[in-house]
């Protein structure tokens, strides 16, 4: 009952944060500050009242249309709110009992959600999001390494090995001169290494490339993309990060068991 009650509370909190993250994404696009000014309809610019801003429920009550101009509201808003709520519950249940790590996990999950949606929409990972995320992850990991009053060498090497595979991304960028992969993907890979460490970073990268290949093939078969089409890689990297974060140990155990059986 304890976990059920707090899971519901965390889910509702995640819906609210998801609504805020939608605002952040919209204002990143328009270069407006998300720290001031009331929310408004992106079409008619009418300021929204409180009943227009209830996560998910306002969208359902208004039947997916603006109350004032009747233009359709993007499905991004309720889907992102629901996804944020679900991810917050996963973070809470996975790291329950470690309050600092849970708070850190919720903050990092919020950054990753913004990166996922923004890169999917605009094919770019904004520096104003990725740099603070890297700084927070690095400071948290350094705090963990120093938390006992001395430098934990095992933690330090785990952190270093977590970042090392990201040099593969840098090599791709340099060889292709940015044609195959953007620098934002390299920065996101660094963030992934800081979050996951070794060996989960390998699981995340493998998952990202594998899922990306499946989705890319499906889009080509459908005729939605060609071999020369640009596809944002950030969403696959974020998906791989969450898979490695929540299922990394199980995936690694499955792989080792499969390898040993050969």
C-alpha positions, -999 to +999 in steps of 0.1 A: +000+000+000+029+024+008+044+020-027+010+021-044+000+054-026+033+071-033+033+058-069+000+075-075+014+107-059+045+106-080+025+099-112+004+130-106+035+150-098+050+137-131+019+148-150+024+184-137+061+183-145+053+169-179+031+199-185+059+222-175+084+204-198+060+210-227+062+247-219+100+245-218+101+228-252+077+253-268+097+283-254+130+268-264+117+269-299+105+305-297+135+317-276+111+329-249+119+325-212+100+297-195+106+313-161+082+341-167+049+348-185+017+328-185+010+300-209-008+308-241-022+291-272+006+289-298-019+296-325-042+325-313-018+336-285-047+338-260-036+335-224-048+301-210-068+300-178-062+274-150-089+250-164-070+249-197-038+237-180-049+206-161-026+179-174-043+154-197-078+162-184-079+196-201-070+180-234-097+154-230-123+179-218-116+203-246-116+173-271-081+182-283-090+218-294-082+252-281-110+267-261-106+301-279-096+295-315-107+258-318-075+249-335-064+213-328-040+208-298-009+187-305-010+152-291+025+159-279+011+176-248-010+147-232+014+120-244+044+138-229+026+144-196+016+107-194+051+096-204+067+118-177+043+105-151+051+069-160+089+075-160+087+093-127+070+062-112+097+039-126+124+061-112+107+063-078+101+025-076+136+016-089+155+039-066+131+039-036+150+041-003+177+064-017+161+099-016+191+118-031+194+094-060+156+095-066+156+133-068+187+132-090+169+105-112+138+126-116+158+157-126+179+137-151+147+120-165+132+155-171+163+166-191+162+134-211+125+139-219+131+174-232+160+162-254+139+133-267+110+155-278+130+185-290+154+164-311+125+145-326+107+177-336+137+199-346+166+175-353+188+193-328+198+190-292+199+225-276+230+234-258+209+252-231+196+218-221+225+194-226+251+215-208+232+219-175+223+182-177+260+172-181+270+196-153+244+181-129+253+145-137+291+152-134+287+170-100+265+143-087+289+115-097+318+134-082+299+138-050+292+101-050+329+093-055+339+117-027+309+109-004+330+088+020+354+116+027+380+103+002+382+096-035+367+062-044+390+049-071+366+022-082+339+048-087+363+071-105+373+043-130+337+034-135+330+070-144+359+072-167+351+039-185+315+051-188+327+082-208+354+064-229+330+047-254+317+082-264+349+088-282+335+065-309+309+092-316+335+119-318+354+097-343+323+093-365+318+131-364+354+139-374+355+112-401+322+123-417+327+160-409+293+160-393+274+144-421+266+111-403+261+124-368+257+158-351+279+171-323+248+171-301+247+133-302+283+132-289+274+155-260+243+134-253+266+103-253+288+120-227+257+126-205+248+089-209+282+078-198+280+100-167+245+087-158+251+050-165+288+043-160+304+010-170+292-014-184+256+000-188+268+026-212+276-002-237+241-016-232+225+018-238+246+024-270+239-010-284+202-006-277+201+028-293+218+016-325+197-016-326+164+002-321+175+030-345+182+004-372+148-013-368+129+020-369+150+033-398+144+001-418+107+003-411+105+039-423+123+030-455+100+000-461+070+023-456+085+049-480+085+076-453+123+079-455+151+070-479+187+060-473+197+097-477+170+110-453+180+126-420+167+108-389+173+123-354+194+099-333+188+116-299+155+098-292+171+064-297+200+074-274+175+085-247+155+053-251+187+033-248+196+052-217+163+044-199+165+007-210+200+005-195+190+024-164+161+002-155+170-031-172+208-030-176+216-056-151+190-080-165+201-075-201+237-080-191+229-112-172+208-125-201+237-118-226+263-134-203+241-165-198+235-167-236+273-163-242+282-190-217+258-214-232+275-212-266 
